[in-house]
Amino acid sequence: MTVVSHPYVHFRNIQKTYDGEQLVVKNLNLEVEKGEFLTLLGPSGSGKTTCLMLLAGFEMPTKGEIFLENKPLHTLPPHKRDIGMVFQNYALFPHMTVAENLAYPLKVRKINKALIAEKVKQSLALVKLDNLASRYPAQLSGGQQQRIALARALIFQPQLVLMDEPLGALDKQLREQMQLEIRHLHKELGVTIIFVTHDQSEALTMSDRIAVFNEGIIQQVDTPQNLYEHPCNSFVAHFIGENNELTGVVVDIENNHCRVRLKNDAEVLARMGIPMNIGDITSLSIRPERVILAQAKNNCLTGTIEELIYLGDHVRVRLNVIDNNTFMAKIPISAMQKHWTAGVTIPVSWYSDDACALNPL
């Protein structure tokens, strides 16, 4: 007997329009496994938050179906979906204490008082805020409010938690701390989390997989490492992390590599990120940390230093390479050379496998 395995969450042929003309989400097909941390990543207006709202039940699909554990979800009202939700603005009740905020989801589910008190205590311990039960939201810092919002989403033990840019209002240091805390909670509790953000580094830090959105369409779904190292197109390459771009024409193809003639007639080798033919225009994607300065490798150009930006453990070197004056190299402090100053011309190179030939921008 064959056992059929179904995805935990399944968007099937989902479309969404608000005005009957323009599709905000276009034929979305996406599967999420149980216990996975999936991030929906994309610029503003790309459709990622709309997908989360469709799953939460705050919006209805124009077309298509949503399944949770192979059961239709899109027909259920939000309060019957049993999904935890964390918002960017925390959405805590200002007139309730921390303990009352945490107790609220349990009260509406008619849990007895003794069990509510126990679960509130456990939830406060989970987010390390045991001593703040009697405070009101206005008496908490942003980070503390976010922890309480997270605890409230988890207190009724949902198997699915949705997070809509929950760290956007926090400062950089606190945001990075909360990223790790949420990641650790995910591993500890084993819940399925679908997380929306436009912050690339946040997505790379926290996710098992990332779905990159643009104009209502998922461009690529993959692990953080594969998205960064093997983008499927130029949009993904430029949206995930920092990226240098050089345009050229494919003049030769061998196995999974191609030779590209650049604007100054120099030729370089790159691995092919997409299928290509001789004569195709391509955009080369080269990450700043893969750029090698002052040492000629098999792909060697010259660049003029425009600017040096000191960042403690490394230096960002902005160069003009073939009329591209935003070409960046990320160099460890130990590799810096004393004569490097603005106006100095130096070799700029990289290994062939560190350049990816993609569609032109």
ZALO-478371 format. One record per residue (C-alpha): residue number from 0; residue in three letters; z, y, x. Coordinates in pm, whole numbers, always signed. Last residue first. Layout:
// ZALO-478371
PT,NUM,Ala,Z,Y,X
...
END
This chain:
// ZALO-478371
PT,360,Leu,-1655,+4329,+1861
PT,359,Pro,-1894,+4075,+2013
PT,358,Asn,-1813,+3708,+1941
PT,357,Leu,-1613,+3524,+2207
PT,356,Ala,-1634,+3430,+2575
PT,355,Cys,-1285,+3353,+2710
PT,354,Ala,-1184,+3459,+3061
PT,353,Asp,-889,+3277,+3223
PT,352,Asp,-1093,+2960,+3276
PT,351,Ser,-1323,+3147,+3513
PT,350,Tyr,-1038,+3264,+3737
PT,349,Trp,-988,+3638,+3758
PT,348,Ser,-1101,+3939,+3961
PT,347,Val,-1059,+4310,+4029
PT,346,Pro,-1124,+4431,+4384
PT,345,Ile,-984,+4780,+4460
PT,344,Thr,-1089,+5146,+4428
PT,343,Val,-816,+5407,+4479
PT,342,Gly,-830,+5710,+4246
PT,341,Ala,-472,+5683,+4118
PT,340,Thr,-250,+5514,+4375
PT,339,Trp,-230,+5170,+4531
PT,338,His,-163,+5224,+4904
PT,337,Lys,+184,+5069,+4884
PT,336,Gln,+70,+4735,+4747
PT,335,Met,+234,+4573,+4445
PT,334,Ala,+260,+4193,+4445
PT,333,Ser,+642,+4182,+4453
PT,332,Ile,+662,+4416,+4153
PT,331,Pro,+472,+4162,+3946
PT,330,Ile,+127,+4285,+3826
PT,329,Lys,-1,+4327,+3471
PT,328,Ala,-364,+4441,+3486
PT,327,Met,-520,+4663,+3221
PT,326,Phe,-877,+4780,+3155
PT,325,Thr,-851,+5103,+2953
PT,324,Asn,-1109,+5294,+3159
PT,323,Asn,-1399,+5068,+3059
PT,322,Asp,-1695,+5222,+3240
PT,321,Ile,-1759,+4899,+3436
PT,320,Val,-1390,+4864,+3528
PT,319,Asn,-1177,+5180,+3515
PT,318,Leu,-822,+5069,+3578
PT,317,Arg,-477,+5083,+3421
PT,316,Val,-214,+4906,+3631
PT,315,Arg,+94,+4788,+3448
PT,314,Val,+376,+4730,+3694
PT,313,His,+631,+4452,+3676
PT,312,Asp,+1005,+4378,+3680
PT,311,Gly,+1107,+4738,+3616
PT,310,Leu,+830,+4875,+3394
PT,309,Tyr,+640,+5113,+3626
PT,308,Ile,+310,+5239,+3482
PT,307,Leu,+36,+5303,+3739
PT,306,Glu,-269,+5501,+3624
PT,305,Glu,-645,+5535,+3674
PT,304,Ile,-702,+5281,+3952
PT,303,Thr,-1073,+5233,+4015
PT,302,Gly,-1209,+4886,+3959
PT,301,Thr,-1441,+4656,+4146
PT,300,Leu,-1573,+4324,+4019
PT,299,Cys,-1504,+3967,+4126
PT,298,Asn,-1535,+3647,+3929
PT,297,Asn,-1498,+3362,+4180
PT,296,Lys,-1188,+3522,+4334
PT,295,Ala,-1162,+3836,+4553
PT,294,Gln,-802,+3935,+4614
PT,293,Ala,-705,+4303,+4578
PT,292,Leu,-604,+4264,+4211
PT,291,Ile,-590,+3948,+4000
PT,290,Val,-613,+3974,+3620
PT,289,Arg,-445,+3687,+3434
PT,288,Glu,-144,+3899,+3331
PT,287,Pro,-379,+4151,+3167
PT,286,Arg,-539,+3885,+2940
PT,285,Ile,-918,+3856,+2965
PT,284,Ser,-1139,+3833,+2653
PT,283,Leu,-1513,+3852,+2720
PT,282,Ser,-1723,+3988,+2434
PT,281,Thr,-2058,+3817,+2393
PT,280,Ile,-2420,+3904,+2325
PT,279,Asp,-2631,+3592,+2285
PT,278,Gly,-2937,+3546,+2511
PT,277,Ile,-2855,+3187,+2604
PT,276,Asn,-2679,+3023,+2312
PT,275,Met,-2314,+3014,+2212
PT,274,Pro,-2054,+2796,+2040
PT,273,Ile,-1712,+2969,+2035
PT,272,Gly,-1437,+3016,+2297
PT,271,Met,-1680,+2946,+2579
PT,270,Arg,-1514,+2939,+2920
PT,269,Ala,-1612,+3228,+3143
PT,268,Leu,-1825,+3286,+3454
PT,267,Val,-1925,+3628,+3585
PT,266,Glu,-2251,+3808,+3661
PT,265,Ala,-2282,+4169,+3778
PT,264,Asp,-2576,+4352,+3618
PT,263,Asn,-2368,+4671,+3569
PT,262,Lys,-2353,+4606,+3193
PT,261,Leu,-2232,+4249,+3238
PT,260,Arg,-2436,+3931,+3281
PT,259,Val,-2241,+3631,+3150
PT,258,Arg,-2252,+3277,+3284
PT,257,Cys,-2122,+3023,+3034
PT,256,His,-1865,+2746,+3039
PT,255,Asn,-1806,+2446,+2810
PT,254,Asn,-2069,+2223,+2973
PT,253,Glu,-2310,+2457,+3152
PT,252,Ile,-2460,+2761,+2984
PT,251,Asp,-2670,+3038,+3143
PT,250,Val,-2764,+3402,+3077
PT,249,Val,-2507,+3495,+2808
PT,248,Val,-2519,+3875,+2765
PT,247,Gly,-2230,+4115,+2829
PT,246,Thr,-1934,+4305,+2687
PT,245,Leu,-1598,+4335,+2863
PT,244,Glu,-1270,+4329,+2672
PT,243,Asn,-914,+4331,+2802
PT,242,Asn,-637,+4193,+2581
PT,241,Glu,-274,+4248,+2499
PT,240,Gly,-101,+4013,+2259
PT,239,Ile,-240,+3855,+1944
PT,238,Phe,-450,+4117,+1763
PT,237,His,-718,+4148,+2030
PT,236,Ala,-781,+3775,+2076
PT,235,Val,-749,+3714,+1700
PT,234,Phe,-1014,+3977,+1624
PT,233,Ser,-1235,+3853,+1907
PT,232,Asn,-1268,+3503,+1763
PT,231,Cys,-1115,+3154,+1774
PT,230,Pro,-831,+3250,+2010
PT,229,His,-752,+2981,+2270
PT,228,Glu,-471,+3098,+2501
PT,227,Tyr,-280,+3324,+2262
PT,226,Leu,-349,+3132,+1943
PT,225,Asn,-295,+2801,+2125
PT,224,Gln,+42,+2914,+2260
PT,223,Pro,+166,+3052,+1928
PT,222,Thr,+71,+2729,+1748
PT,221,Asp,-227,+2747,+1516
PT,220,Val,-377,+2895,+1201
PT,219,Gln,-687,+3111,+1256
PT,218,Gln,-880,+3385,+1077
PT,217,Ile,-703,+3358,+743
PT,216,Ile,-895,+3584,+504
PT,215,Gly,-771,+3877,+295
PT,214,Glu,-915,+4144,+523
PT,213,Asn,-757,+3995,+835
PT,212,Phe,-484,+3733,+846
PT,211,Val,-351,+3530,+1141
PT,210,Ala,-155,+3220,+1034
PT,209,Ile,+110,+3141,+1296
PT,208,Arg,+270,+2805,+1371
PT,207,Asp,+611,+2690,+1494
PT,206,Ser,+709,+3055,+1489
PT,205,Met,+986,+3274,+1629
PT,204,Thr,+882,+3433,+1958
PT,203,Leu,+505,+3450,+1902
PT,202,Ala,+551,+3604,+1557
PT,201,Glu,+794,+3867,+1685
PT,200,Ser,+558,+3947,+1974
PT,199,Gln,+272,+4002,+1728
PT,198,Asp,+462,+4237,+1495
PT,197,His,+274,+4263,+1162
PT,196,Thr,+530,+4036,+997
PT,195,Val,+570,+3785,+714
PT,194,Phe,+789,+3476,+750
PT,193,Ile,+758,+3145,+569
PT,192,Ile,+1066,+2937,+644
PT,191,Thr,+1121,+2568,+562
PT,190,Val,+1486,+2475,+603
PT,189,Gly,+1608,+2250,+886
PT,188,Leu,+1957,+2401,+889
PT,187,Glu,+2023,+2414,+1264
PT,186,Lys,+1663,+2473,+1373
PT,185,His,+1615,+2751,+1120
PT,184,Leu,+1951,+2902,+1207
PT,183,His,+1847,+2911,+1575
PT,182,Arg,+1520,+3089,+1491
PT,181,Ile,+1703,+3336,+1270
PT,180,Glu,+1946,+3409,+1554
PT,179,Leu,+1667,+3442,+1810
PT,178,Gln,+1476,+3695,+1601
PT,177,Met,+1804,+3873,+1522
PT,176,Gln,+1863,+3947,+1892
PT,175,Glu,+1508,+4078,+1933
PT,174,Arg,+1553,+4307,+1631
PT,173,Leu,+1889,+4427,+1763
PT,172,Gln,+1732,+4531,+2094
PT,171,Lys,+1427,+4694,+1934
PT,170,Asp,+1603,+4888,+1658
PT,169,Leu,+1617,+4739,+1309
PT,168,Ala,+1416,+4846,+1001
PT,167,Gly,+1132,+4596,+1055
PT,166,Leu,+1360,+4293,+1088
PT,165,Pro,+1308,+4141,+742
PT,164,Glu,+928,+4181,+739
PT,163,Asp,+911,+3979,+414
PT,162,Met,+1109,+3657,+462
PT,161,Leu,+1061,+3357,+232
PT,160,Val,+1306,+3066,+238
PT,159,Leu,+1220,+2715,+119
PT,158,Gln,+1462,+2420,+98
PT,157,Pro,+1711,+2635,-88
PT,156,Gln,+2076,+2578,+1
PT,155,Phe,+2242,+2808,-256
PT,154,Ile,+2385,+3015,+32
PT,153,Leu,+2061,+3052,+228
PT,152,Ala,+1917,+3372,+78
PT,151,Arg,+2267,+3525,+60
PT,150,Ala,+2328,+3444,+428
PT,149,Leu,+2002,+3619,+524
PT,148,Ala,+2091,+3929,+324
PT,147,Ile,+2436,+3923,+487
PT,146,Arg,+2281,+3899,+833
PT,145,Gln,+2046,+4187,+750
PT,144,Gln,+2337,+4402,+636
PT,143,Gln,+2519,+4328,+963
PT,142,Gly,+2212,+4430,+1166
PT,141,Gly,+2173,+4753,+972
PT,140,Ser,+2540,+4839,+1020
PT,139,Leu,+2787,+4779,+739
PT,138,Gln,+3003,+5018,+533
PT,137,Ala,+2715,+5097,+295
PT,136,Pro,+2691,+4726,+214
PT,135,Tyr,+3051,+4715,+83
PT,134,Arg,+3334,+4552,+279
PT,133,Ser,+3568,+4281,+146
PT,132,Ala,+3398,+3983,+315
PT,131,Leu,+3365,+4153,+654
PT,130,Asn,+3596,+3935,+870
PT,129,Asp,+3386,+3616,+858
PT,128,Leu,+3071,+3788,+984
PT,127,Lys,+2941,+3520,+1224
PT,126,Val,+2620,+3442,+1029
PT,125,Leu,+2725,+3081,+958
PT,124,Ala,+3090,+3185,+923
PT,123,Leu,+2995,+3418,+639
PT,122,Ser,+2801,+3137,+476
PT,121,Gln,+3093,+2892,+502
PT,120,Lys,+3335,+3141,+342
PT,119,Val,+3090,+3216,+62
PT,118,Lys,+3040,+2840,+10
PT,117,Glu,+3414,+2779,-25
PT,116,Ala,+3464,+3067,-268
PT,115,Ile,+3168,+2949,-477
PT,114,Leu,+3303,+2593,-482
PT,113,Ala,+3636,+2714,-620
PT,112,Lys,+3466,+2940,-872
PT,111,Asn,+3244,+2675,-1034
PT,110,Ile,+2865,+2703,-992
PT,109,Lys,+2688,+2854,-1295
PT,108,Arg,+2351,+2905,-1122
PT,107,Val,+2383,+3278,-1191
PT,106,Lys,+2725,+3259,-1023
PT,105,Leu,+2580,+3089,-713
PT,104,Pro,+2317,+3357,-652
PT,103,Tyr,+2592,+3625,-696
PT,102,Ala,+2853,+3479,-461
PT,101,Leu,+2696,+3625,-148
PT,100,Asn,+2682,+3973,-295
PT,99,Glu,+3038,+3935,-422
PT,98,Ala,+3161,+3835,-75
PT,97,Val,+2985,+4134,+85
PT,96,Thr,+3136,+4364,-174
PT,95,Met,+2935,+4469,-478
PT,94,His,+2838,+4821,-589
PT,93,Pro,+2559,+4847,-328
PT,92,Phe,+2383,+4524,-443
PT,91,Leu,+2195,+4404,-134
PT,90,Ala,+1815,+4440,-134
PT,89,Tyr,+1794,+4394,+248
PT,88,Asn,+1530,+4673,+283
PT,87,Gln,+1297,+4437,+473
PT,86,Phe,+1344,+4162,+215
PT,85,Val,+1494,+3812,+240
PT,84,Met,+1411,+3556,-31
PT,83,Gly,+1547,+3208,-103
PT,82,Ile,+1333,+2993,-337
PT,81,Asp,+1467,+2805,-639
PT,80,Arg,+1135,+2841,-825
PT,79,Lys,+1299,+2891,-1163
PT,78,His,+1403,+3253,-1107
PT,77,Pro,+1047,+3348,-1000
PT,76,Pro,+873,+3229,-1321
PT,75,Leu,+687,+2894,-1296
PT,74,Thr,+309,+2865,-1352
PT,73,His,+215,+2914,-984
PT,72,Leu,+439,+2630,-872
PT,71,Pro,+240,+2319,-959
PT,70,Lys,+418,+2013,-813
PT,69,Asn,+296,+1851,-488
PT,68,Glu,+624,+1933,-310
PT,67,Leu,+556,+2299,-390
PT,66,Phe,+201,+2364,-511
PT,65,Ile,+3,+2685,-555
PT,64,Glu,-323,+2695,-754
PT,63,Gly,-644,+2895,-761
PT,62,Lys,-768,+3216,-924
PT,61,Thr,-626,+3556,-1007
PT,60,Pro,-298,+3441,-854
PT,59,Met,+23,+3576,-1012
PT,58,Glu,+254,+3821,-836
PT,57,Phe,+635,+3826,-813
PT,56,Gly,+632,+3444,-820
PT,55,Ala,+775,+3394,-471
PT,54,Leu,+457,+3215,-359
PT,53,Leu,+236,+3491,-495
PT,52,Met,+463,+3752,-333
PT,51,Leu,+426,+3574,+2
PT,50,Cys,+48,+3567,-31
PT,49,Thr,+48,+3939,-121
PT,48,Thr,+251,+4003,+194
PT,47,Lys,-20,+3844,+412
PT,46,Gly,-320,+4007,+243
PT,45,Ser,-464,+4208,+536
PT,44,Gly,-356,+4545,+396
PT,43,Ser,-141,+4633,+695
PT,42,Pro,-239,+4430,+1002
PT,41,Gly,-182,+4055,+1026
PT,40,Leu,+67,+3775,+1070
PT,39,Leu,+188,+3513,+823
PT,38,Thr,+452,+3318,+1017
PT,37,Leu,+526,+2951,+959
PT,36,Phe,+860,+2795,+1053
PT,35,Glu,+825,+2433,+945
PT,34,Gly,+1096,+2218,+786
PT,33,Lys,+855,+2067,+532
PT,32,Glu,+492,+2124,+629
PT,31,Val,+290,+2427,+517
PT,30,Glu,-71,+2398,+400
PT,29,Leu,-311,+2689,+353
PT,28,Asn,-631,+2740,+159
PT,27,Leu,-694,+3102,+64
PT,26,Asn,-1023,+3175,-113
PT,25,Lys,-1007,+3552,-56
PT,24,Val,-680,+3746,-88
PT,23,Val,-699,+4120,-158
PT,22,Leu,-1022,+4070,-353
PT,21,Gln,-1180,+4396,-467
PT,20,Glu,-1325,+4411,-817
PT,19,Gly,-1080,+4312,-1091
PT,18,Asp,-842,+4590,-993
PT,17,Tyr,-546,+4393,-854
PT,16,Thr,-740,+4102,-707
PT,15,Lys,-604,+3772,-581
PT,14,Gln,-781,+3450,-487
PT,13,Ile,-622,+3117,-402
PT,12,Asn,-844,+2814,-332
PT,11,Arg,-541,+2584,-289
PT,10,Phe,-217,+2716,-141
PT,9,His,-2,+2412,-56
PT,8,Val,+366,+2407,+29
PT,7,Tyr,+541,+2083,+131
PT,6,Pro,+214,+1920,+237
PT,5,His,+145,+1581,+75
PT,4,Ser,+164,+1241,+240
PT,3,Val,-10,+958,+60
PT,2,Val,+156,+619,+115
PT,1,Thr,-102,+340,+138
PT,0,Met,+0,+0,+0
END
